[in-house]
Structures are given as structure tokens and as C-alpha cells.
Amino acid sequence: MKLFTFILLINFTNLTSSKSLNIIDKAQYFFSHSDPDSDSKLHKITVEKTEKDLLISIIIHSKWVDFSSIVKMTTHDLRVLLITQLNIRTSETIKYLNNKTNHELSSYCLVYTFIKTAAIRTESELKAMNFEDLRNSLIIENSKYLDIETIETLQALATKKLVQLGYSWYLPKNYNSFINFDELQNSTSNLHSKFKLKDDLGREMNVIKIVKTIEIDSNKFSYLGLYHIRVSKDNFNLQLAGSNDLFNWSFITEIDDNAHQGDIVKWNNGYLLAYEEDKIQGANNIALKYYKDYSNLILNHSIYNKHLNTSIHKFGVEGTPDIRKVTGDSPLNGNILIGFHYYDGAVDNLAMGVLQNGETWTTWKNVLVVSNLRDQNFKGNIGSRKGFHCHGKTLTLQEARLIKGDWSSWKIMLGLNGYFTEVSISTPKGSISFANPSITEIEANKYAVSLFLPSEGNHYSENGEVIFLKNK
């Protein structure tokens, strides 16, 4: 298969799964089917880690605490946090909440977060409601927007499914312009989109991530792009290029060899890069570089380098990092929240991690996101993603593959709080497979979007990287 890269303008559609398995049910299945006679230390650690990953994933997506503090918490601490926050935010008592399992508490958190996000009730109204009130409010709202569902049908569903249905109408209702992109199909000018993106050396710019530089000096590029080029069948090198119009790119420097799938963000006056490296073939891991300013970046003079150890799975394959958030002054005096994928021996799944003060790397499986995407019938890899801000909310463009091993079945999903709806993309030549999404706000309500189109399922004239401009 030939790899190519392009930047484009998009069209998105909604996907609602008719079959959904509650994440809480999945966790309960795991625990109830564990060996009842096993007292091994390994078994206890596995159970503890599974439950902790679930709690962290849900609390992080609900944004109830700062990401840098949650990683220090034990499973007990996380439970206490949920109980305390639910007691503060609803009418449920501490005594009542203490009698609930962690899975039930997580369920309460999910339905509360949706009702608040969708502005179905005000915070003061939520404070007077118990869990049954919350659930019934969600059922009523779903019945308004999903006319195929009766109240009785909705009442019989698990809470996780009710929340999934809520986001299935809420996302299209409030973010339709990011779900239905027609710019690419209707674009007839290179002023708006460009397929088969290449740098000025004629090299395909695979999986580009773009950052706006905000530099005063007119001799500096307005935008920097981090991308990789193929140097052999299984090897890629990470590159940096600059542009002033997002469509014409000038090569600047090579960041690293045997490296790919990079992300770049501005951090104060400096720039932070995260990427996947494969110095040992088949044992990919995440690497970070930090540059104190623009001048040092274009010279590839980093002041901080870190090679993160794999920690999620025994197969030791982790990558496609996206930098979610940074706090503090620099990597040595701050915290970095990173999303990434890990290989479980069959397919890629999602995880997250926090790097604290440049040294301590703490990770967990992104249980909520993976469960929701699997419920939407994605059986293959779940990998690259990029977050962006719109109207005070943090949204995500996420790639996911419907069929394991089928490169023609890649889809792009729009996510909020760990829930997703499908993005519908129409191209002039009818390509159907899209991966490695990236999105950058270049000015108020205007975004640069890039996608990778594999050879499979797509027209040869559109394979590669596409970039396009999108107005909100």
C-alpha cells in the first residue's frame, strides 16, 4: 500500500448504533467472571487496575478535577471523589452514595455530565435532583429528539445506552458544521483545499499536524507543520516545514529519524513535540522534545528530550500521541496530558497519560472512549485523534476502523466527553476511507483540517494527505 498525505474541507454524518453494551455491564461481567478461587496477587492487581482505569477515564472526561491531580489518586481516592462530587452536585446523600458500587457511581457521573453539558437543567436544578430524577430527565429529552423510541423502550435501557443516545442527537444539533462538511466536495479552488500535500522538495507530507506560530517577526512562518516522510517500506523520518498560506510548505529541518505520527503545540514562548518512535522495529514508544523558542525549533536545538517507556500492555507498542493539555512553565516544571494508542495483540485501543515535571509518567486505558466506539461497531484499530476548542467545549476528531485489517473502512468521528457521532466526508472522486485527523483553529471560527486517505477505498488522485479550510 502506498502512503500519501493531504489537507481538506469536510462533510460529516451521524452514526447511531442500534446495538450497545453498557460499559458498566462490561466491567461487572469482568469481575463476575473472574476466578472466584483465585487469591493471587496478580489477579488482585489486575482487578484493581481495571476498576481504576474505568474511574479515571470517566472522571477525566467529565472534567470534575484537574488532570494533574487525578493520577496521584488510588482507587479508593477516586471513589471518595465521585461520592463527594455527586453529593455536592445532586440531592443524593453521602450515606446513599456510600452504598453504591463504583460502577453505579460512574453511571451517575455520566448521566449528570450529559444533562449539564446539554443544558437540560441548570446547576441549581441539578442540585435538587436525585439519580432517578436525572435518569428520567434524560429519558424525556431522548424521547423528544428520537421519535423512534417510546418512553417505555427508553426506560428499559441501561443508563450508559441512554447517555449514548443523548449524544447521538446532541452532537448533530449543536455541532452540525463539524459533522456535515461539504467544503471538500464543493471546493473548486486550491484556495480552499489541496490533495496530495507535498513540501517544496516534492515529498509527501504524511499525517501533518499544524500549529499557528503567532510570531511577530515577518521573516518567520505563520504556520509550522510536523509530518513524516517514508524512507523505506517500514521506516519514516519526522520533518518540520513552514507555510504562510497552509497549502505551500517549505521544508525546514528533520526532527528525528525512525519517527512518525507527530503532534506539535505552542507552550508559552516555546514548542512541545510528541511523536511515535521505532528505534527498535516493532517496539514503538512515545518521545517528546521541547524547544524554548521558534529559533531553536527550526534549528532542531531542543532543551528537553524524553523517551517514554511503554506501560499499558506487554506487547510494548504505543504511539500516535496527541498533546491534550499542558500546565506550568515547561516540561521540567509542569504537567503534560497525552492521548495515545496501544496494541493489545489484536487491535489498537486508546489510552492516556500524564507526564509530571519531565519525569513521572502515569498511564491508564481510556475505557470510556473505547467502549463507546466499540458499541458503534468499530471492530478494528482505534488510533489517531486531535482535540480542538469550540464555544467553550473541547471536541475531538477521532479515527476508527470498522473492520479489522480493512484499510478501506477507516472513519472519522466527532467526539465530546468520550461520546461520538460519525463525520460524513464527500470528496470529488468519491473516496470513502479517512484517517489521521487533525484540526487547528487559525482564526476565530476558522479551522485548518487535515486527513490521510489510504490507497484502499479511495481514488488514486486523492490518496495521501488533504488539507482544507473550514468555517464554523
C-alpha positions as CSV (number, residue, x, y, z in Angstrom):
1,M,0.0,0.0,0.0
2,K,1.2,3.5,-0.8
3,L,1.1,6.2,1.8
4,F,0.1,9.7,0.9
5,T,-0.9,12.9,2.9
6,F,-3.5,15.7,2.2
7,I,-5.3,18.7,3.8
8,L,-9.0,19.1,3.1
9,L,-12.6,20.6,3.6
10,I,-15.1,18.0,5.0
11,N,-18.7,16.6,5.2
12,F,-19.9,14.7,8.3
13,T,-22.9,12.3,9.0
14,N,-24.4,10.8,12.2
15,L,-23.9,7.2,13.2
16,T,-26.1,5.7,15.8
17,S,-25.5,2.1,16.9
18,S,-28.6,0.0,17.4
19,K,-26.6,-2.4,19.5
20,S,-24.8,-1.1,22.6
21,L,-23.3,-2.7,25.6
22,N,-23.1,-0.8,28.8
23,I,-19.6,0.0,30.0
24,I,-20.7,-0.7,33.5
25,D,-22.1,-4.1,32.4
26,K,-18.8,-4.9,30.8
27,A,-16.9,-4.1,33.9
28,Q,-19.4,-6.1,36.0
29,Y,-19.0,-9.0,33.6
30,F,-15.3,-8.9,34.0
31,F,-15.5,-9.0,37.8
32,S,-18.3,-11.6,38.0
33,H,-16.4,-13.9,35.6
34,S,-13.1,-13.7,37.3
35,D,-11.9,-16.9,39.0
36,P,-13.6,-16.9,42.5
37,D,-11.0,-19.1,44.0
38,S,-8.0,-17.0,42.8
39,D,-6.3,-15.2,45.6
40,S,-3.2,-14.4,43.6
41,K,-1.6,-11.0,43.9
42,L,-1.6,-10.7,40.1
43,H,-5.3,-11.2,40.0
44,K,-6.0,-8.6,42.6
45,I,-3.7,-6.1,40.9
46,T,-5.5,-6.7,37.6
47,V,-8.9,-6.1,39.1
48,E,-7.7,-3.0,40.9
49,K,-6.1,-1.6,37.7
50,T,-9.2,-2.3,35.6
51,E,-11.5,-0.5,38.0
52,K,-9.1,2.4,38.5
53,D,-8.8,2.9,34.7
54,L,-12.6,3.0,34.4
55,L,-12.9,5.6,37.2
56,I,-10.1,7.8,35.9
57,S,-11.4,7.7,32.3
58,I,-14.9,8.7,33.3
59,I,-13.8,11.5,35.7
60,I,-11.3,12.9,33.2
61,H,-13.9,13.1,30.5
62,S,-16.4,14.7,32.9
63,K,-13.7,17.3,33.8
64,W,-14.5,17.3,37.5
65,V,-10.9,17.6,38.6
66,D,-7.6,18.8,37.2
67,F,-5.9,16.1,35.2
68,S,-2.5,16.6,37.1
69,S,-4.0,15.7,40.5
70,I,-6.2,12.7,39.5
71,V,-3.2,10.5,38.5
72,K,-2.0,10.5,42.1
73,M,-5.2,9.1,43.4
74,T,-5.8,5.5,44.5
75,T,-9.0,3.6,43.5
76,H,-10.3,4.5,47.0
77,D,-9.4,8.2,46.4
78,L,-11.3,8.1,43.1
79,R,-14.4,6.6,44.8
80,V,-14.3,9.2,47.5
81,L,-14.0,11.9,44.9
82,L,-17.1,10.6,43.0
83,I,-19.1,10.3,46.2
84,T,-18.1,13.9,47.3
85,Q,-18.8,15.5,43.9
86,L,-22.1,13.7,43.4
87,N,-23.2,14.7,46.9
88,I,-22.3,18.4,46.2
89,R,-23.9,18.4,42.7
90,T,-27.1,16.4,43.4
91,S,-29.6,15.7,46.2
92,E,-28.1,12.3,46.9
93,T,-26.8,11.8,50.4
94,I,-23.3,10.6,51.4
95,K,-24.9,7.6,53.1
96,Y,-26.9,6.6,50.0
97,L,-23.8,7.1,47.7
98,N,-21.6,5.1,50.0
99,N,-23.8,2.1,49.5
100,K,-23.3,2.2,45.7
101,T,-20.7,0.4,43.7
102,N,-18.0,2.2,41.8
103,H,-19.8,1.3,38.6
104,E,-23.1,2.7,39.8
105,L,-21.3,5.9,40.9
106,S,-19.7,6.1,37.5
107,S,-23.1,5.8,35.8
108,Y,-24.4,8.7,37.9
109,C,-21.4,10.8,36.8
110,L,-22.0,10.1,33.1
111,V,-25.7,11.0,33.1
112,Y,-25.1,14.1,35.3
113,T,-22.4,15.3,32.9
114,F,-24.6,14.9,29.8
115,I,-27.5,16.7,31.4
116,K,-25.3,19.6,32.4
117,T,-23.5,19.7,29.0
118,A,-26.7,19.7,27.1
119,A,-28.1,22.4,29.4
120,I,-31.2,20.3,30.1
121,R,-31.2,21.6,33.7
122,T,-29.3,24.4,35.4
123,E,-26.8,23.6,38.2
124,S,-29.2,24.7,40.8
125,E,-31.9,22.5,39.4
126,L,-29.5,19.6,39.2
127,K,-28.6,20.2,42.9
128,A,-32.2,19.4,43.8
129,M,-32.3,16.1,41.8
130,N,-31.5,12.6,42.7
131,F,-30.3,9.9,40.3
132,E,-33.7,8.7,39.3
133,D,-34.7,12.3,38.5
134,L,-31.6,12.7,36.3
135,R,-32.3,9.5,34.5
136,N,-35.9,10.4,33.9
137,S,-35.0,13.8,32.6
138,L,-32.6,12.2,30.1
139,I,-35.3,9.7,29.0
140,I,-37.8,12.6,28.4
141,E,-35.2,14.5,26.4
142,N,-34.3,11.5,24.3
143,S,-38.0,10.9,23.5
144,K,-38.2,14.4,22.2
145,Y,-35.4,14.0,19.7
146,L,-35.6,10.3,18.9
147,D,-39.1,9.7,17.7
148,I,-38.3,6.0,17.1
149,E,-38.1,5.5,20.8
150,T,-41.1,5.3,23.2
151,I,-40.8,6.2,26.9
152,E,-41.3,2.6,27.8
153,T,-38.5,1.5,25.5
154,L,-36.1,4.1,26.9
155,Q,-36.9,3.2,30.5
156,A,-35.8,-0.4,29.8
157,L,-32.4,0.7,28.6
158,A,-29.2,0.8,30.7
159,T,-28.1,4.3,31.7
160,K,-24.9,4.1,29.5
161,K,-27.1,3.5,26.5
162,L,-29.4,6.4,27.4
163,V,-26.3,8.7,27.5
164,Q,-25.1,7.4,24.2
165,L,-28.5,8.1,22.7
166,G,-28.4,11.6,24.2
167,Y,-25.1,12.5,22.5
168,S,-26.4,10.9,19.2
169,W,-28.8,13.9,18.9
170,Y,-27.0,16.5,20.9
171,L,-23.8,16.5,18.8
172,P,-25.6,16.9,15.4
173,K,-27.9,19.5,16.9
174,N,-25.1,21.7,18.3
175,Y,-22.1,20.9,16.0
176,N,-23.7,20.2,12.7
177,S,-21.0,22.2,10.8
178,F,-18.4,19.7,12.1
179,I,-20.5,16.7,11.3
180,N,-21.6,17.7,7.8
181,F,-18.6,19.1,5.8
182,D,-19.4,19.9,2.2
183,E,-16.3,22.1,1.6
184,L,-14.2,19.3,0.1
185,Q,-16.9,18.1,-2.3
186,N,-17.8,21.6,-3.4
187,S,-14.3,23.1,-3.5
188,T,-13.2,24.0,-7.0
189,S,-10.2,26.2,-6.0
190,N,-6.9,25.4,-4.4
191,L,-7.6,28.4,-2.2
192,H,-9.8,26.2,-0.1
193,S,-8.3,22.7,-0.3
194,K,-5.4,20.7,-1.5
195,F,-5.0,17.0,-2.1
196,K,-1.7,15.0,-2.1
197,L,0.1,17.6,0.0
198,K,3.8,17.9,-0.6
199,D,6.7,20.0,0.7
200,D,8.9,22.1,-1.6
201,L,11.2,19.1,-2.0
202,G,8.4,17.2,-3.6
203,R,7.9,14.8,-0.7
204,E,4.6,13.6,0.5
205,M,3.7,15.2,3.8
206,N,2.1,12.3,5.7
207,V,-0.1,12.9,8.7
208,I,0.6,16.6,9.2
209,K,-0.1,18.4,12.4
210,I,-0.2,22.2,12.3
211,V,0.5,24.9,14.8
212,K,0.0,28.7,14.4
213,T,3.2,30.4,15.4
214,I,2.0,33.8,16.5
215,E,5.5,35.2,15.9
216,I,5.9,39.0,15.3
217,D,8.9,38.7,13.0
218,S,7.7,38.9,9.4
219,N,10.6,36.6,8.4
220,K,9.1,33.7,10.4
221,F,6.4,31.4,9.1
222,S,2.9,31.9,10.2
223,Y,2.4,28.1,10.5
224,L,4.6,25.2,11.2
225,G,3.7,21.6,10.2
226,L,5.0,18.4,11.7
227,Y,4.8,15.4,9.3
228,H,6.7,12.3,8.3
229,I,8.1,11.0,5.1
230,R,8.6,7.4,4.1
231,V,12.3,6.4,3.7
232,S,11.8,2.7,3.3
233,K,9.0,0.1,3.4
234,D,8.6,0.2,7.2
235,N,10.6,3.3,8.2
236,F,9.7,7.0,8.4
237,N,11.5,10.2,9.4
238,L,9.9,13.2,11.2
239,Q,10.1,16.5,9.4
240,L,9.3,20.2,10.1
241,A,8.1,22.6,7.4
242,G,6.7,26.2,7.4
243,S,3.9,27.9,5.5
244,N,2.2,31.2,5.3
245,D,-0.9,30.0,3.4
246,L,-1.3,26.4,4.7
247,F,-1.1,25.0,1.1
248,N,2.5,25.7,0.2
249,W,5.1,24.3,2.6
250,S,8.9,24.8,2.8
251,F,11.0,22.1,4.4
252,I,12.9,23.5,7.5
253,T,14.6,20.6,9.3
254,E,14.4,16.9,10.1
255,I,13.4,16.4,13.7
256,D,14.2,12.7,14.1
257,D,14.7,9.5,12.2
258,N,12.7,6.3,12.7
259,A,10.0,8.6,13.9
260,H,6.5,9.5,12.8
261,Q,2.9,10.4,13.8
262,G,3.9,13.6,15.5
263,D,2.0,16.4,17.3
264,I,3.1,19.9,18.0
265,V,1.7,22.7,20.3
266,K,2.9,26.1,21.4
267,W,3.8,26.2,25.1
268,N,4.4,29.8,26.3
269,N,7.3,31.0,24.0
270,G,8.4,27.5,23.2
271,Y,7.1,24.5,21.3
272,L,6.4,21.0,22.5
273,L,6.6,18.0,20.1
274,A,5.3,14.5,20.8
275,Y,5.7,11.6,18.4
276,E,5.9,7.9,17.9
277,E,9.4,6.4,17.5
278,D,10.5,3.0,16.5
279,K,14.2,2.8,17.1
280,I,13.6,-0.9,17.6
281,Q,11.4,-2.2,14.9
282,G,8.1,-3.5,16.3
283,A,8.6,-1.9,19.7
284,N,7.2,1.6,19.2
285,N,7.1,4.2,22.0
286,I,6.3,7.9,22.6
287,A,9.1,10.5,22.5
288,L,8.9,14.2,23.5
289,K,11.0,17.2,22.6
290,Y,10.7,20.8,23.9
291,Y,12.2,23.9,22.3
292,K,12.5,27.2,24.2
293,D,11.5,29.3,21.2
294,Y,10.9,29.4,17.4
295,S,14.6,30.0,16.5
296,N,15.7,26.9,18.4
297,L,12.9,24.8,16.9
298,I,13.9,25.5,13.3
299,L,17.5,24.6,14.2
300,N,16.2,21.4,16.0
301,H,18.0,22.5,19.2
302,S,15.8,21.0,21.9
303,I,16.4,21.7,25.6
304,Y,14.4,18.7,26.7
305,N,14.1,15.2,25.3
306,K,12.2,12.3,26.8
307,H,11.7,8.7,25.6
308,L,8.6,7.3,27.5
309,N,8.6,3.7,28.5
310,T,5.7,1.6,27.3
311,S,3.4,0.7,30.2
312,I,-0.1,-0.3,29.1
313,H,0.4,-3.8,27.5
314,K,3.0,-6.5,27.4
315,F,3.3,-6.1,23.6
316,G,5.1,-2.8,24.1
317,V,3.7,-0.9,21.2
318,E,2.4,2.6,22.0
319,G,2.2,5.6,19.8
320,T,0.1,8.2,17.8
321,P,0.4,10.8,20.7
322,D,-1.8,13.9,20.8
323,I,-1.0,16.6,23.3
324,R,-4.3,17.3,25.1
325,K,-3.2,20.0,27.6
326,V,-0.1,21.5,29.3
327,T,0.2,23.4,32.6
328,G,3.2,25.1,34.1
329,D,6.2,26.8,32.5
330,S,7.9,23.9,30.7
331,P,8.2,20.1,30.8
332,L,10.6,20.3,33.8
333,N,8.2,22.5,35.7
334,G,4.8,21.4,34.5
335,N,2.4,18.7,33.5
336,I,1.5,17.3,30.1
337,L,-1.7,15.3,29.3
338,I,-1.2,13.0,26.3
339,G,-3.6,10.7,24.5
340,F,-2.2,7.7,22.6
341,H,-2.9,4.2,21.3
342,Y,-1.6,0.8,22.5
343,Y,-1.6,-2.6,20.7
344,D,-3.3,-5.4,22.7
345,G,-2.2,-8.2,20.5
346,A,-5.2,-8.0,18.2
347,V,-6.1,-4.3,17.6
348,D,-5.1,-0.8,18.7
349,N,-7.0,0.7,21.6
350,L,-6.8,4.0,23.4
351,A,-5.0,5.2,26.5
352,M,-4.0,8.4,28.2
353,G,-1.1,9.5,30.3
354,V,0.3,12.4,32.3
355,L,4.0,13.4,32.4
356,Q,4.7,15.3,35.6
357,N,7.8,17.6,35.9
358,G,9.5,15.9,33.0
359,E,10.0,12.5,34.7
360,T,7.0,10.8,36.2
361,W,4.8,9.1,33.5
362,T,1.5,7.7,34.7
363,T,-0.9,6.0,32.2
364,W,-4.4,4.4,32.1
365,K,-6.6,2.8,29.5
366,N,-9.2,5.2,28.0
367,V,-12.0,2.8,28.9
368,L,-15.0,5.1,28.3
369,V,-13.9,6.1,24.7
370,V,-13.0,2.6,23.6
371,S,-16.3,1.2,24.9
372,N,-18.4,3.8,23.2
373,L,-16.6,3.3,19.9
374,R,-16.8,-0.5,20.1
375,D,-20.5,-0.1,20.8
376,Q,-20.7,1.7,17.4
377,N,-19.5,-1.4,15.7
378,F,-15.8,-0.4,15.2
379,K,-14.1,-3.8,15.3
380,G,-10.7,-2.7,14.1
381,N,-8.0,-0.3,15.2
382,I,-8.9,2.9,17.2
383,G,-6.0,5.2,16.8
384,S,-5.0,8.8,15.9
385,R,-7.0,11.8,17.2
386,K,-6.8,15.6,17.7
387,G,-8.7,17.8,20.1
388,F,-9.9,21.4,19.5
389,H,-12.0,24.0,21.2
390,C,-15.4,25.4,20.0
391,H,-17.7,27.6,22.1
392,G,-16.1,26.6,25.3
393,K,-16.2,22.9,24.7
394,T,-13.3,20.6,23.9
395,L,-14.2,18.4,20.9
396,T,-12.2,15.6,19.3
397,L,-11.7,14.3,15.8
398,Q,-11.0,10.6,16.2
399,E,-10.1,7.8,13.6
400,A,-11.6,4.4,14.0
401,R,-11.7,1.3,11.7
402,L,-14.9,-0.7,11.2
403,I,-13.3,-3.9,10.1
404,K,-10.0,-5.3,11.4
405,G,-7.3,-5.2,8.7
406,D,-9.5,-3.4,6.2
407,W,-7.9,-0.1,5.3
408,S,-11.0,1.0,3.3
409,S,-13.1,1.1,6.4
410,W,-11.5,4.0,8.3
411,K,-14.0,6.6,9.5
412,I,-13.7,9.9,11.3
413,M,-15.7,10.5,14.4
414,L,-16.6,13.7,16.2
415,G,-16.4,13.3,20.0
416,L,-17.4,15.2,23.2
417,N,-16.9,13.9,26.7
418,G,-15.9,10.5,25.4
419,Y,-19.0,10.0,23.1
420,F,-19.1,10.1,19.3
421,T,-21.0,10.6,16.1
422,E,-19.7,9.9,12.6
423,V,-18.3,12.6,10.4
424,S,-19.6,12.4,6.8
425,I,-16.9,13.3,4.2
426,S,-17.6,13.7,0.5
427,T,-14.8,14.1,-2.0
428,P,-14.9,15.0,-5.7
429,K,-13.8,11.5,-6.7
430,G,-15.9,9.6,-4.1
431,S,-13.2,8.4,-1.7
432,I,-14.6,6.6,1.4
433,S,-11.7,5.9,3.8
434,F,-10.3,8.6,6.0
435,A,-7.8,8.5,8.9
436,N,-5.3,10.5,11.0
437,P,-7.4,13.6,11.5
438,S,-6.0,16.9,12.6
439,I,-7.7,20.3,13.2
440,T,-6.2,23.7,14.1
441,E,-8.1,27.0,14.7
442,I,-6.3,29.5,12.6
443,E,-8.5,32.5,13.5
444,A,-11.9,32.9,15.2
445,N,-14.3,30.2,14.0
446,K,-11.9,29.2,11.1
447,Y,-10.1,25.9,11.1
448,A,-7.5,24.1,9.0
449,V,-8.4,20.4,8.8
450,S,-6.1,17.7,7.5
451,L,-6.8,14.0,6.9
452,F,-4.9,11.0,5.5
453,L,-6.5,9.0,2.6
454,P,-5.2,5.4,2.3
455,S,-4.9,3.8,-1.1
456,E,-7.6,1.3,-0.3
457,G,-11.2,2.5,-0.8
458,N,-10.1,5.8,-2.3
459,H,-9.5,7.3,-5.8
460,Y,-5.8,7.4,-6.8
461,S,-5.9,11.1,-7.4
462,E,-7.0,11.7,-3.8
463,N,-4.7,9.3,-1.9
464,G,-2.5,10.9,0.6
465,E,-2.8,13.9,2.8
466,V,-5.5,16.5,2.2
467,I,-5.8,19.9,3.8
468,F,-8.8,22.2,3.7
469,L,-10.2,25.3,5.4
470,K,-13.3,25.1,7.4
471,N,-15.5,27.9,8.7
472,K,-17.5,27.2,11.8
